[in-house]
Amino acid sequence: ACQAEPHQPTNQPPHPTARRFRSAVGIWYRDNRVDMSGVQQQQQQPSIGVLALQGAFAEHVAMLKRLGADAFEIRNPEELVKADGLVIPGGESSTISLVAEEWKLIEPLKKWVSESRPVFGTCAGMIFLSKDAKNQKKNGQRLLGELDIVVDRNHFGRQKFSFEGEVACSIDKKKHSGIFIRAPGILEVKGKDTEILGTIEHGQNKAMPVAVRQGCLLATSFHPELTEDPIWHQYFLGMIKQFKGKQFSL
């Protein structure tokens, strides 16, 4: 009864500012080429839209497709309604917000998250989901304002301070690689229903939160789509299964 309609390709091109972020993504692929050959192909079931306004949206689509999801790019409200779940990728949070306003997506996105539908925000996507973002650019930016955390833009430094670190993950009690590119930091987890799923050692902080879940919202400071490790996307697919009550083969 909840079967998503087949995705129809859009003729709307990516926003021009998308090219800037893709150069940073290219650095990681040049030095650490991702090999997804060992990821088992699963039966295609859930329909996942990836917001494709700017940032690393293509890498999310590729990861989700390798896990068996029907993943597609979203650039307008009509495409959003076809999805079982939504991914908001990393990139430049203020640019994503501005382009979302220009393309009349802010209100549909706010409605989506207010209805407690599954959303996975990475890096800039986490900022966009948050209720409070520090060190915003002049004149600020629109936030979706549902994730009850306080984030700090570029908390780990500028582009040259990007790094790959080990994230202690409570999902499986193991450490997983996380790529931090101009990454935001979680300064405070305010919501009583907001669960910390991942931490890293950073300076004097031995367990700084970098991954959280609040109901149907999942967010990470880092870029899981730039690694070969599918754990965060698999977890998100599990959230969608739980939310929809469908018999997905995940």
C-alpha positions as CSV (number, residue, x, y, z in Angstrom):
1,A,0.0,0.0,0.0
2,C,3.0,2.3,0.6
3,Q,4.8,1.3,-2.6
4,A,6.8,4.3,-4.0
5,E,6.2,5.3,-7.6
6,P,9.1,4.7,-10.0
7,H,11.5,7.6,-10.1
8,Q,11.3,9.8,-13.2
9,P,14.7,11.5,-14.1
10,T,14.8,15.3,-13.8
11,N,16.2,17.6,-16.4
12,Q,17.2,20.1,-13.7
13,P,21.0,20.2,-13.4
14,P,23.0,20.2,-10.1
15,H,23.5,23.7,-8.8
16,P,26.8,25.3,-10.0
17,T,28.2,25.5,-6.4
18,A,28.1,21.7,-6.3
19,R,31.4,21.6,-8.3
20,R,33.3,23.3,-5.4
21,F,32.6,20.6,-2.9
22,R,33.3,17.8,-5.4
23,S,36.9,18.8,-5.6
24,A,37.3,18.0,-1.9
25,V,35.6,14.7,-2.4
26,G,38.0,14.0,-5.2
27,I,41.0,14.3,-2.9
28,W,39.8,11.4,-0.9
29,Y,39.1,9.3,-4.0
30,R,42.5,10.0,-5.4
31,D,44.3,9.0,-2.2
32,N,42.0,6.4,-0.8
33,R,40.1,4.9,-3.7
34,V,36.9,3.2,-2.4
35,D,36.4,-0.5,-3.2
36,M,32.8,-1.6,-2.8
37,S,33.2,-5.0,-4.5
38,G,32.9,-6.8,-1.2
39,V,29.5,-5.3,-0.3
40,Q,26.8,-7.9,-1.0
41,Q,24.1,-6.8,-3.3
42,Q,20.7,-6.9,-1.5
43,Q,17.2,-7.3,-2.9
44,Q,16.1,-3.8,-4.1
45,Q,13.3,-2.6,-1.9
46,P,13.2,0.8,-0.1
47,S,13.1,4.0,-2.1
48,I,15.6,6.6,-0.8
49,G,15.8,10.2,-2.1
50,V,19.1,12.0,-1.8
51,L,18.9,15.8,-1.7
52,A,21.1,16.7,-4.7
53,L,21.4,20.5,-4.4
54,Q,25.1,20.5,-3.6
55,G,27.7,18.3,-1.9
56,A,28.5,14.5,-1.9
57,F,25.1,13.3,-3.1
58,A,26.3,11.0,-5.8
59,E,28.4,9.0,-3.3
60,H,25.3,8.4,-1.1
61,V,23.3,7.2,-4.1
62,A,26.1,4.8,-5.0
63,M,26.4,3.4,-1.5
64,L,22.6,2.9,-1.1
65,K,22.3,1.3,-4.5
66,R,25.0,-1.2,-3.6
67,L,22.9,-2.1,-0.5
68,G,19.9,-2.8,-2.6
69,A,17.9,0.5,-2.2
70,D,16.2,2.3,-5.0
71,A,18.2,5.5,-4.5
72,F,17.7,8.6,-6.6
73,E,18.5,12.3,-6.6
74,I,16.0,14.9,-5.4
75,R,15.9,18.5,-6.6
76,N,12.2,19.4,-6.4
77,P,9.2,18.8,-4.1
78,E,7.6,16.4,-6.6
79,E,10.5,14.0,-6.3
80,L,10.5,14.2,-2.5
81,V,7.1,12.7,-2.1
82,K,8.2,9.5,-3.9
83,A,10.7,8.6,-1.2
84,D,10.5,6.3,1.8
85,G,13.5,8.0,3.4
86,L,15.7,11.1,2.8
87,V,19.4,11.7,2.9
88,I,20.8,15.2,3.2
89,P,24.5,15.0,2.2
90,G,27.5,16.9,3.3
91,G,28.7,19.9,1.4
92,E,28.3,23.6,2.4
93,S,25.4,24.0,4.7
94,S,24.6,27.6,4.0
95,T,24.7,26.9,0.2
96,I,22.4,23.9,0.6
97,S,20.0,26.1,2.6
98,L,20.1,28.9,0.0
99,V,19.6,26.6,-2.9
100,A,16.7,24.8,-1.1
101,E,15.0,28.2,-0.7
102,E,15.6,29.1,-4.3
103,W,14.1,25.8,-5.5
104,K,11.2,26.0,-3.0
105,L,12.2,23.0,-1.0
106,I,12.5,24.5,2.5
107,E,8.8,24.2,3.4
108,P,8.4,20.6,2.0
109,L,11.6,19.6,3.8
110,K,10.4,21.1,7.1
111,K,7.1,19.3,6.7
112,W,8.9,16.0,6.0
113,V,11.0,16.2,9.2
114,S,8.1,17.5,11.3
115,E,6.1,14.4,10.3
116,S,9.0,12.3,11.9
117,R,9.8,10.6,8.6
118,P,13.3,9.0,8.2
119,V,16.1,11.4,7.5
120,F,19.9,10.8,7.4
121,G,22.0,14.0,7.5
122,T,25.8,13.9,7.1
123,C,28.2,16.8,7.9
124,A,26.4,19.8,6.4
125,G,23.2,17.7,6.5
126,M,23.5,17.5,10.2
127,I,23.8,21.2,10.5
128,F,20.7,21.7,8.3
129,L,18.7,19.3,10.6
130,S,19.8,20.9,13.9
131,K,17.9,23.4,16.1
132,D,21.0,25.5,16.8
133,A,24.1,26.1,14.8
134,K,27.0,28.2,16.0
135,N,29.5,30.2,13.8
136,Q,27.1,30.6,10.9
137,K,28.0,32.9,8.1
138,K,26.9,36.6,8.2
139,N,23.1,36.8,8.0
140,G,22.7,33.2,9.2
141,Q,21.0,30.4,7.3
142,R,17.7,28.6,7.4
143,L,17.7,25.4,9.5
144,L,15.1,22.6,9.5
145,G,15.3,22.8,13.3
146,E,14.2,19.3,14.4
147,L,17.3,17.7,15.7
148,D,17.8,18.9,19.3
149,I,21.6,19.4,19.3
150,V,23.9,22.4,19.3
151,V,26.4,22.2,16.4
152,D,29.5,24.3,15.6
153,R,30.2,24.8,11.9
154,N,33.8,23.9,10.8
155,H,34.5,22.8,14.4
156,F,37.5,20.6,13.3
157,G,39.1,23.3,11.1
158,R,39.2,24.3,7.5
159,Q,39.8,22.1,4.4
160,K,43.5,21.6,5.2
161,F,42.7,20.1,8.6
162,S,40.4,17.4,7.1
163,F,41.2,14.0,8.5
164,E,40.2,10.3,8.7
165,G,39.5,9.1,12.2
166,E,38.2,6.1,14.2
167,V,34.6,6.5,15.3
168,A,33.6,4.4,18.3
169,C,30.1,3.1,17.3
170,S,27.5,1.9,19.8
171,I,25.6,0.1,17.0
172,D,28.0,-2.9,17.0
173,K,30.5,-1.8,19.7
174,K,33.3,-1.5,17.2
175,K,35.3,1.3,15.7
176,H,34.6,2.4,12.1
177,S,36.4,4.9,9.9
178,G,35.0,8.4,9.5
179,I,36.1,11.1,7.1
180,F,35.9,14.6,8.5
181,I,36.0,17.4,5.8
182,R,35.4,20.8,7.3
183,A,33.3,18.9,9.7
184,P,30.8,20.3,12.3
185,G,31.1,19.4,15.9
186,I,28.3,18.5,18.3
187,L,28.7,20.9,21.2
188,E,25.7,19.7,23.1
189,V,23.0,17.0,22.9
190,K,20.0,18.7,24.4
191,G,17.1,16.3,23.6
192,K,16.3,13.7,26.2
193,D,15.4,11.3,23.3
194,T,18.6,12.1,21.4
195,E,20.9,9.1,21.5
196,I,24.7,9.2,20.9
197,L,25.7,6.5,18.5
198,G,29.3,7.5,17.7
199,T,32.2,9.3,19.4
200,I,35.8,10.1,18.6
201,E,38.8,11.2,20.7
202,H,39.5,14.9,20.0
203,G,41.9,16.9,22.1
204,Q,41.0,16.6,25.7
205,N,37.6,15.1,24.9
206,K,37.9,11.4,24.9
207,A,34.3,10.8,23.7
208,M,33.1,13.7,21.6
209,P,29.8,12.9,19.9
210,V,29.9,12.7,16.1
211,A,26.8,10.5,15.4
212,V,23.4,10.8,16.9
213,R,19.8,9.5,16.5
214,Q,16.6,11.2,17.5
215,G,13.6,9.1,16.6
216,C,13.6,9.0,12.8
217,L,16.5,11.4,12.5
218,L,20.1,10.1,12.0
219,A,23.0,12.4,11.8
220,T,26.8,12.2,11.6
221,S,29.5,14.9,11.6
222,F,31.5,12.9,9.1
223,H,31.1,11.4,5.6
224,P,30.3,7.7,5.8
225,E,29.6,7.6,2.1
226,L,33.3,8.2,1.3
227,T,34.4,5.0,2.9
228,E,33.8,1.4,1.9
229,D,32.0,0.7,5.2
230,P,28.2,0.5,4.8
231,I,27.3,0.3,8.5
232,W,25.6,3.8,8.8
233,H,23.6,3.4,5.6
234,Q,22.6,-0.1,6.6
235,Y,21.4,1.3,10.0
236,F,19.4,4.0,8.2
237,L,17.7,1.4,6.0
238,G,16.8,-0.5,9.2
239,M,15.2,2.7,10.5
240,I,13.1,3.0,7.4
241,K,12.0,-0.6,7.7
242,Q,11.0,0.1,11.3
243,F,9.2,3.3,10.4
244,K,7.3,1.9,7.4
245,G,6.5,-1.5,8.8
246,K,7.3,-3.0,5.4
247,Q,8.9,-6.4,4.9
248,F,12.1,-5.1,3.3
249,S,14.9,-7.6,2.7
250,L,17.8,-5.6,4.3
